[in-house]
Amino acid sequence: MVVLTIILYVYSLNSVDNPDAFEITDILYAFGALVCGIYSIIVSLKYRGSEILGKTYFALGLGFLMLFVGDLTLNYYEIVLEIDPYPSLADVFYLAYMPLAIFYLVVNIRHFKKKIDNVTILGLSVLSVSIILLYSALSFEEMDEFNFDFYFGLLYVIPSSVMLSLSILGALVFRSSILGIPWLLIATGITIFTIADVWYYYLELFEIYDGTHPVNSLWTFAFMVIVYALYKHKKIL
């Protein structure tokens, strides 16, 4: 299944005539989010007796389902209504993913790592602030002002920068836990996904994103990693 997905994805990137048209890359994003959401909820049901894991995996699954609904909504605006979906209801669903994923990371990190050293906190804080400052600097250089597009972009960039730092921290923490490999893979998948998101926001800032851009491969790869991690998690239960 994974090999077939990769083949279809590569084929789509090399056969696109109109980068703005609906392509298989759009299907893969929605499909990946849907599978991750369903699988996360299945894992949460296995952990329904747990004080921590049941609710965190349910939140993660709900977050991915928000991405799925957001992508469907976005494509509905673009393809059916033929209007620019910016901003739109799709953004509500996309943004809803972030607090749910952050909840999953924060609760699990706090459960398995009671104390984080100051050097790690400082380093990850610097990373988050750097992403926001770079976005702000590039926005001002491109627009010559901080307008609606800038502030609307911050709604995505700020939580994404926080989530990236938390994902990296989660990858460091989960590697030494009982279920180290699955949790490490999930944290790694979320890290890759968030890097792709941040990259996308910068591309949109300069209006150079299209359906053939390599950032799409990062999203697809992140979904594959997370699904495999959830599969491993379920097998260990």
C-alpha positions as CSV (number, residue, x, y, z in Angstrom):
1,M,0.0,0.0,0.0
2,V,2.8,2.4,0.9
3,V,4.7,1.6,-2.3
4,L,1.6,2.1,-4.4
5,T,1.0,5.5,-2.7
6,I,4.5,6.6,-3.5
7,I,4.2,5.5,-7.1
8,L,0.9,7.3,-7.6
9,Y,2.3,10.4,-5.9
10,V,5.5,10.5,-8.0
11,Y,3.4,9.9,-11.1
12,S,1.1,12.8,-10.2
13,L,4.0,15.2,-9.8
14,N,5.4,14.4,-13.2
15,S,2.1,14.4,-15.1
16,V,0.5,17.6,-13.9
17,D,-0.4,20.2,-16.6
18,N,-2.1,22.7,-14.5
19,P,-0.6,23.0,-11.0
20,D,-3.8,24.7,-9.7
21,A,-6.1,21.9,-10.8
22,F,-7.4,19.1,-8.6
23,E,-4.7,16.4,-8.5
24,I,-4.0,13.1,-6.8
25,T,-1.8,15.1,-4.3
26,D,-5.0,16.6,-2.9
27,I,-6.5,13.1,-2.6
28,L,-3.4,11.8,-0.8
29,Y,-3.5,14.6,1.8
30,A,-7.2,14.1,2.6
31,F,-6.8,10.3,2.6
32,G,-3.7,10.4,4.8
33,A,-5.4,12.7,7.4
34,L,-8.5,10.5,7.4
35,V,-6.5,7.2,7.9
36,C,-4.4,8.9,10.7
37,G,-7.6,10.1,12.4
38,I,-9.4,6.8,12.3
39,Y,-6.3,4.8,13.4
40,S,-5.6,7.2,16.3
41,I,-9.2,6.9,17.6
42,I,-9.0,3.1,17.3
43,V,-5.8,3.2,19.4
44,S,-7.6,5.5,21.9
45,L,-10.4,2.9,22.3
46,K,-7.7,0.3,23.2
47,Y,-6.5,2.7,25.9
48,R,-10.0,3.8,27.1
49,G,-9.2,2.6,30.6
50,S,-6.1,4.7,30.8
51,E,-6.1,8.1,32.5
52,I,-3.8,9.7,30.0
53,L,-3.5,7.7,26.8
54,G,-7.1,7.2,25.9
55,K,-8.0,10.9,25.8
56,T,-4.7,12.0,24.2
57,Y,-5.0,9.6,21.3
58,F,-8.6,10.5,20.9
59,A,-7.6,14.2,20.7
60,L,-4.9,13.4,18.2
61,G,-7.4,11.4,16.1
62,L,-9.9,14.2,16.2
63,G,-7.1,16.6,15.1
64,F,-6.4,14.6,12.0
65,L,-10.1,14.4,11.2
66,M,-10.2,18.2,11.4
67,L,-7.5,18.3,8.8
68,F,-9.5,15.9,6.6
69,V,-12.7,18.0,6.9
70,G,-10.7,21.2,6.3
71,D,-9.2,19.7,3.1
72,L,-12.6,18.6,1.9
73,T,-14.0,22.1,2.6
74,L,-11.1,23.8,0.9
75,N,-11.5,21.7,-2.3
76,Y,-15.3,22.3,-2.2
77,Y,-14.7,26.0,-2.3
78,E,-12.1,25.7,-5.1
79,I,-13.7,23.0,-7.3
80,V,-17.4,23.2,-6.8
81,L,-18.0,26.8,-5.9
82,E,-14.9,28.0,-7.9
83,I,-14.0,30.7,-5.4
84,D,-10.9,31.6,-3.5
85,P,-11.0,29.9,-0.1
86,Y,-9.0,32.5,1.7
87,P,-10.0,32.9,4.4
88,S,-12.8,30.4,4.7
89,L,-14.5,27.8,6.9
90,A,-11.7,25.5,5.9
91,D,-9.3,27.5,8.0
92,V,-11.4,26.8,11.1
93,F,-10.9,23.1,10.7
94,Y,-7.2,23.4,9.8
95,L,-6.5,25.6,12.8
96,A,-8.5,23.2,15.1
97,Y,-5.9,20.5,14.4
98,M,-3.1,22.4,16.1
99,P,-4.4,22.7,19.7
100,L,-5.5,19.1,19.6
101,A,-2.1,17.9,18.5
102,I,-0.4,20.2,21.0
103,F,-2.7,18.7,23.7
104,Y,-1.5,15.2,22.7
105,L,2.2,16.2,22.9
106,V,2.0,18.3,26.1
107,V,0.1,15.7,28.2
108,N,2.2,12.8,27.1
109,I,5.5,14.7,27.5
110,R,4.5,15.8,31.0
111,H,3.4,12.3,31.9
112,F,6.7,10.7,30.8
113,K,9.1,13.5,31.6
114,K,8.3,15.3,34.8
115,K,11.2,17.7,34.5
116,I,12.8,19.3,31.4
117,D,16.2,20.8,31.8
118,N,16.6,24.6,31.2
119,V,19.0,24.2,28.3
120,T,16.4,22.1,26.3
121,I,13.6,24.6,27.1
122,L,15.8,27.5,26.0
123,G,16.9,25.9,22.8
124,L,13.3,24.9,21.8
125,S,12.0,28.4,22.7
126,V,14.7,30.0,20.6
127,L,13.6,27.8,17.7
128,S,9.9,28.8,18.0
129,V,10.7,32.5,18.3
130,S,13.1,32.3,15.4
131,I,10.4,30.8,13.1
132,I,8.0,33.6,14.1
133,L,10.6,36.4,13.6
134,L,11.7,35.0,10.3
135,Y,8.1,34.9,9.1
136,S,7.6,38.4,10.3
137,A,10.7,39.7,8.6
138,L,9.9,38.0,5.3
139,S,6.3,39.3,5.5
140,F,7.4,42.9,5.9
141,E,10.0,42.6,3.1
142,E,7.3,41.2,0.8
143,M,4.4,43.4,1.7
144,D,6.0,46.5,3.1
145,E,3.5,46.5,5.9
146,F,1.9,44.2,8.5
147,N,-1.5,43.8,6.9
148,F,-4.4,41.3,7.2
149,D,-2.5,38.6,5.4
150,F,0.4,38.9,7.8
151,Y,-1.8,38.6,10.9
152,F,-3.9,35.8,9.5
153,G,-0.7,33.9,8.7
154,L,0.4,34.3,12.3
155,L,-2.6,32.3,13.3
156,Y,-0.9,29.4,11.6
157,V,2.8,30.2,12.2
158,I,2.7,30.7,16.0
159,P,1.0,27.4,16.9
160,S,3.0,25.6,14.3
161,S,6.3,26.9,15.7
162,V,5.2,25.8,19.2
163,M,4.2,22.4,17.9
164,L,7.5,21.9,16.1
165,S,9.4,22.5,19.3
166,L,7.1,20.2,21.2
167,S,7.4,17.5,18.6
168,I,11.2,17.6,18.8
169,L,10.9,17.5,22.6
170,G,8.5,14.6,22.3
171,A,10.9,12.7,20.0
172,L,13.6,13.1,22.6
173,V,11.3,12.1,25.5
174,F,9.5,9.2,24.0
175,R,12.6,7.4,22.8
176,S,13.2,6.2,26.3
177,S,9.6,5.3,27.2
178,I,8.1,1.8,27.4
179,L,6.6,2.2,23.9
180,G,9.6,4.1,22.7
181,I,9.6,3.2,19.0
182,P,5.9,3.9,18.2
183,W,5.9,7.2,20.2
184,L,9.2,8.2,18.7
185,L,7.8,7.6,15.2
186,I,4.6,9.5,16.0
187,A,6.6,12.5,17.3
188,T,8.8,12.3,14.2
189,G,5.8,12.2,11.9
190,I,4.3,15.2,13.6
191,T,7.7,17.0,13.3
192,I,7.9,16.3,9.6
193,F,4.3,17.4,9.1
194,T,4.9,20.6,11.0
195,I,8.0,21.4,9.1
196,A,6.0,21.0,5.9
197,D,3.3,23.3,7.2
198,V,5.8,26.0,8.1
199,W,7.5,25.6,4.7
200,Y,4.1,26.0,3.1
201,Y,3.3,29.2,4.9
202,Y,6.5,30.7,3.6
203,L,5.7,29.5,0.1
204,E,2.3,31.1,0.3
205,L,3.8,34.3,1.5
206,F,5.6,34.7,-1.8
207,E,2.8,33.0,-3.8
208,I,5.1,30.3,-5.2
209,Y,3.2,27.2,-3.9
210,D,1.6,24.8,-6.4
211,G,0.5,21.1,-6.5
212,T,3.9,20.0,-7.8
213,H,6.0,21.5,-5.0
214,P,8.2,19.1,-3.0
215,V,6.5,20.2,0.2
216,N,3.6,17.9,-0.8
217,S,6.0,14.9,-0.5
218,L,6.7,15.8,3.1
219,W,3.0,15.8,4.1
220,T,2.6,12.4,2.4
221,F,5.7,11.0,4.1
222,A,4.6,12.3,7.5
223,F,1.2,10.6,7.2
224,M,2.9,7.4,6.3
225,V,5.2,7.5,9.3
226,I,2.3,8.3,11.6
227,V,0.1,5.5,10.3
228,Y,3.0,3.0,10.6
229,A,3.6,4.2,14.1
230,L,0.0,3.8,15.1
231,Y,0.0,0.3,13.5
232,K,3.1,-0.6,15.6
233,H,1.4,0.9,18.7
234,K,-1.8,-1.2,18.2
235,K,0.3,-4.4,17.6
236,I,2.1,-3.9,20.9
237,L,-1.1,-3.5,23.0
